[in-house]
């Protein structure tokens, strides 16, 4: 059972980025990917290098794996990110997404940037004195164990141990995630509002797009020009269409008239086009139909096929429940736009006031 849990991605679900590097291929100079060689460290602002001494000792041939893993690849304020942590995060991500392609230098740099961003958010939560109770962490842990389908917590912990990860590491990750979520809630989400005026403005500007998919029901008569010359045939078709429309306005049944005169395939059904979704018919034809009020008949409309007469039976509009749904959708859209913009602005703010040194 322990092996089964680990093999099916236990750490991927439990940690979201805490798998031990030792249990997976490292990011090294093999055929599986490029070498991550940390550049010589530059001295921190408060620590000028001593004379005659390199800011960071060069690795020797006798350096152990632990020495390499402990090398600092970035410093975020006073918090270091080591090569081992970077390897852990990348390996775990590749395990979750089942990626087997070699890791590129560009990917590693992007991943490190994300790690720096996350570290800044954790530091911001600390600055805001945001805490998470042990009971909350335990509740989250129990939920993750349940999702994994582990029979007991003991079984879960044994599976973690087999991968070189402690339960305390898991709990710290959960605590950091929850603290970051709360600081984002405080600094971003709670400072966003969407007004009714903004919703109505968006609705007016995007009504046609929002109406896509609404249904309507229509009938149709098609008069096709016949004979030569072509101009005379088209004129005869127009006159016939005008006469048929006049009959409709005088009370002649549309189905009866369509059955006798229409050359469209719908003639056998009394010109009934059935229930259509907006966007199913040609744009010009649909525009003619939807410009009508239910129960009214269009003027003859010429297309490449002939002259058309339409009768709109019914149509859904952005009113009642449909309008309520549309406004809820708009609120989501506007909130997401504001959220993304404010989140980016906040992240930019905390980046600007941070001291970040990348040594990769």
C-alpha positions in Angstrom: 0.0 0.0 0.0 2.8 2.4 0.9 4.5 1.8 -2.5 1.2 2.1 -4.3 0.5 5.5 -2.8 3.9 6.8 -3.6 3.8 5.5 -7.2 0.4 7.1 -7.9 1.7 10.6 -7.0 1.1 10.8 -3.2 3.4 13.7 -2.9 2.0 15.5 -5.8 -1.4 15.7 -4.2 -0.2 16.1 -0.7 2.5 18.7 -1.2 2.1 20.5 -4.4 5.9 20.8 -4.5 7.7 19.0 -1.7 8.9 15.8 -3.2 12.4 14.9 -2.1 15.0 15.5 -4.8 16.9 12.4 -3.7 14.0 10.2 -4.8 13.9 11.6 -8.3 16.4 12.5 -11.0 18.1 15.8 -10.2 18.4 18.7 -12.5 22.0 18.0 -13.7 24.2 17.9 -16.7 23.0 14.6 -18.1 21.1 13.7 -21.2 17.9 14.5 -19.2 18.6 18.2 -18.9 21.1 21.0 -18.6 23.5 21.6 -15.7 22.5 24.1 -13.0 25.8 25.7 -12.0 25.4 28.5 -9.5 27.3 31.6 -10.3 29.7 32.9 -7.7 27.7 34.6 -5.1 27.9 38.4 -4.9 28.3 39.9 -1.5 25.2 41.0 0.3 24.6 44.7 1.0 25.6 44.4 4.6 28.5 41.9 4.1 31.4 43.2 1.9 33.8 40.3 1.0 37.0 40.0 2.9 40.1 40.9 1.1 41.8 38.1 -0.7 38.7 35.9 -0.4 36.1 35.0 -2.9 32.5 35.8 -1.8 31.7 32.1 -2.0 34.2 29.2 -1.9 34.6 27.4 -5.2 33.3 23.8 -5.2 36.1 21.2 -5.2 36.1 17.8 -6.8 35.5 16.4 -3.3 32.3 18.4 -2.8 29.4 16.1 -1.7 25.9 16.0 -3.1 24.8 17.8 0.1 27.2 20.6 -0.5 25.8 21.1 -4.0 22.2 20.9 -2.8 22.9 23.5 -0.2 24.3 26.1 -2.6 22.2 29.2 -2.6 20.6 30.1 -6.0 18.6 33.1 -4.9 18.3 35.3 -1.8 14.9 36.9 -1.1 15.4 39.6 1.5 17.1 37.5 4.2 15.7 34.2 3.0 17.8 31.8 0.9 16.5 29.4 -1.8 18.9 26.5 -2.3 19.7 24.5 -5.3 18.2 21.5 -3.5 14.9 23.3 -3.0 14.8 24.3 -6.6 15.5 20.7 -7.7 12.7 19.4 -5.3 10.2 21.8 -6.7 11.0 21.1 -10.3 11.1 17.3 -9.8 7.8 17.4 -8.0 6.2 19.5 -10.7 7.4 17.2 -13.4 6.0 14.3 -11.5 2.6 15.9 -11.1 2.4 16.8 -14.8 4.1 13.6 -16.0 6.7 15.5 -18.0 9.5 13.5 -19.4 11.1 16.0 -21.7 14.5 17.5 -20.8 14.4 20.6 -18.6 15.6 23.7 -20.4 17.5 26.5 -18.8 14.6 28.9 -19.6 12.2 26.6 -17.8 14.5 26.5 -14.7 14.8 30.3 -14.7 11.0 30.7 -14.9 10.5 28.2 -12.2 13.0 30.0 -9.9 11.1 33.3 -10.6 7.9 31.6 -9.4 9.6 30.3 -6.3 10.9 33.8 -5.5 7.4 35.2 -6.0 6.0 32.6 -3.6 8.6 33.3 -1.0 7.8 37.0 -1.2 4.2 36.2 -0.5 5.0 34.1 2.5 7.2 36.9 3.8 4.4 39.3 3.3 2.1 37.1 5.3 4.7 37.1 8.1 4.9 40.9 7.9 1.1 41.1 8.2 1.3 38.8 11.2 -1.1 36.3 9.6 -1.2 33.0 11.5 -2.8 29.6 11.0 -3.9 27.5 13.9 -2.6 23.9 14.2 -6.2 22.7 14.1 -6.6 24.3 10.7 -3.5 22.6 9.4 -4.6 19.2 10.8 -8.0 19.7 9.1 -6.4 20.4 5.8 -4.1 17.4 6.2 -7.0 15.1 7.0 -8.8 16.3 3.9 -5.7 15.6 1.7 -5.3 12.1 3.2 -9.0 11.4 2.5 -8.6 12.5 -1.1 -5.6 10.2 -1.5 -7.6 7.3 -0.2 -5.0 6.4 2.4 -6.5 3.9 4.9 -4.9 5.6 7.9 -2.7 8.5 8.8 0.0 6.1 9.8 0.0 4.6 6.4 0.2 8.1 4.9 3.2 9.0 7.0 5.0 5.7 6.1 4.5 6.5 2.5 6.0 10.0 3.0 8.9 8.6 4.9 9.6 6.2 2.0 10.1 9.3 -0.2 12.2 11.0 2.4 9.6 13.6 3.5 8.5 14.2 7.0 5.0 15.1 8.2 6.3 18.3 9.6 7.4 19.3 6.1 4.0 18.6 4.8 2.3 20.7 7.5 4.6 23.6 7.0 3.7 23.7 3.3 0.0 23.6 4.1 0.5 26.4 6.7 2.4 28.6 4.2 -0.2 28.0 1.5 -3.1 29.0 3.9 -1.2 32.1 5.1 -0.5 33.2 1.5 -4.2 32.7 0.6 -5.2 34.9 3.6 -2.8 37.7 2.8 -4.0 37.7 -0.8 -7.5 37.8 0.5 -6.7 40.8 2.7 -4.5 42.7 0.2 -6.4 41.9 -3.0 -9.7 40.2 -2.9 -11.4 42.2 -0.1 -10.4 45.4 -1.9 -12.3 44.6 -5.1 -15.9 45.6 -5.8 -18.0 45.4 -8.9 -20.8 47.9 -9.1 -24.2 47.6 -10.8 -23.3 50.5 -13.1 -20.2 48.6 -14.3 -22.2 45.5 -15.0 -24.8 47.4 -17.0 -22.1 49.2 -19.0 -20.5 45.8 -19.9 -23.9 44.4 -20.7 -24.7 47.2 -23.1 -21.3 46.9 -24.8 -21.4 43.1 -25.2 -25.2 42.4 -25.5 -24.8 40.6 -28.8 -22.0 38.4 -27.6 -24.0 37.6 -24.4 -27.1 36.7 -26.4 -25.1 34.1 -28.4 -26.7 30.7 -27.6 -30.2 32.1 -26.8 -32.9 30.3 -28.7 -35.5 31.5 -31.2 -38.3 29.9 -33.3 -39.1 31.1 -36.8 -40.9 30.2 -40.1 -39.7 30.9 -43.6 -40.9 31.2 -47.2 -38.4 31.2 -50.1 -39.4 32.5 -53.6 -36.8 31.5 -56.2 -36.4 33.5 -59.5 -37.2 31.3 -62.5 -36.8 31.8 -66.2 -34.9 34.2 -68.4 -33.8 36.9 -68.6 -32.4 37.0 -65.1 -33.5 40.5 -64.3 -37.1 39.8 -65.3 -37.0 36.6 -63.2 -35.8 38.4 -60.1 -38.4 41.1 -60.5 -41.1 38.5 -60.8 -39.9 36.8 -57.7 -39.9 40.1 -55.8 -43.5 40.9 -56.9 -44.7 37.5 -55.9 -43.0 37.8 -52.5 -44.7 41.2 -51.9 -48.1 39.6 -52.8 -47.5 36.7 -50.4 -46.6 39.0 -47.6 -49.7 41.0 -48.2 -51.8 37.8 -47.9 -50.0 37.0 -44.6 -50.8 40.4 -43.2 -54.4 39.9 -44.2 -54.6 36.7 -42.1 -53.6 33.8 -44.5 -51.9 31.0 -42.5 -48.2 31.0 -42.8 -47.9 27.2 -42.9 -50.5 26.9 -45.7 -48.8 29.6 -47.8 -45.3 28.2 -47.2 -46.5 24.7 -48.1 -47.9 25.9 -51.5 -45.3 28.5 -52.6 -42.0 28.1 -50.8 -39.1 26.4 -52.5 -37.2 25.9 -49.3 -36.8 22.4 -47.7 -38.9 23.6 -44.8 -41.9 23.9 -47.1 -43.1 20.4 -46.2 -43.2 21.5 -42.5 -45.2 24.7 -43.3 -42.0 26.8 -43.4 -41.1 25.9 -39.8 -37.4 26.3 -39.2 -37.8 24.9 -35.7 -35.9 26.1 -32.6 -32.6 27.6 -33.5 -29.6 28.9 -31.4 -28.2 32.3 -32.3 -25.3 31.8 -34.6 -26.7 28.7 -36.4 -27.9 30.6 -39.5 -26.1 33.0 -41.8 -25.5 36.3 -40.1 -27.5 38.3 -42.6 -30.5 35.9 -42.5 -30.4 35.8 -38.7 -30.3 39.5 -38.4 -33.5 39.8 -40.5 -35.3 37.3 -38.3 -34.1 38.7 -34.9 -35.0 42.3 -35.9 -38.7 41.2 -35.8 -41.0 41.2 -32.8 -42.6 37.8 -32.1 -45.7 37.3 -34.3 -44.6 39.7 -37.0 -43.6 39.1 -40.6 -40.6 40.5 -42.4 -40.5 42.4 -45.6 -39.2 40.4 -48.6 -35.4 40.1 -48.2 -33.2 39.3 -51.2 -30.3 36.8 -50.9 -28.3 34.9 -53.5 -31.1 32.2 -53.4 -34.1 34.4 -53.9 -36.5 36.4 -51.8 -37.2 35.4 -48.2 -40.2 36.1 -46.0 -39.7 35.4 -42.3 -42.1 35.2 -39.4 -40.7 35.2 -35.9 -42.7 32.9 -33.5 -40.7 33.5 -30.3 -37.2 34.4 -29.1 -35.3 34.3 -25.8 -34.0 37.6 -24.6 -31.8 38.9 -21.8 -34.7 39.3 -19.5 -35.8 37.6 -16.3 -33.7 34.5 -15.4 -31.6 34.9 -18.6 -30.7 38.5 -17.6 -29.9 37.4 -14.0 -27.6 34.6 -15.3 -25.9 37.1 -17.7 -25.3 39.6 -14.9 -23.8 37.0 -12.7 -21.5 36.0 -15.5 -20.5 39.6 -16.1 -19.8 40.1 -12.4 -17.5 37.1 -12.5 -15.7 38.5 -15.6 -15.3 41.9 -14.2 -14.2 40.6 -10.8 -11.6 38.3 -12.4 -10.2 41.2 -14.5 -9.9 43.4 -11.4 -8.5 40.6 -9.3 -5.8 39.8 -11.8 -4.8 43.5 -12.2 -4.7 44.1 -8.5 -2.8 40.9 -7.8 -0.2 41.9 -10.3 0.1 45.4 -8.9 0.5 44.0 -5.4 3.1 41.5 -6.4 5.0 44.3 -8.3 4.8 46.4 -5.1 6.3 43.7 -2.9 8.9 42.9 -5.5 10.0 46.5 -5.7 10.6 46.9 -2.0 12.4 43.6 -1.7 16.1 42.9 -1.9 16.4 40.0 -4.4 19.6 38.4 -5.5 19.6 35.7 -8.1 22.8 33.6 -8.2 21.7 30.9 -10.6 
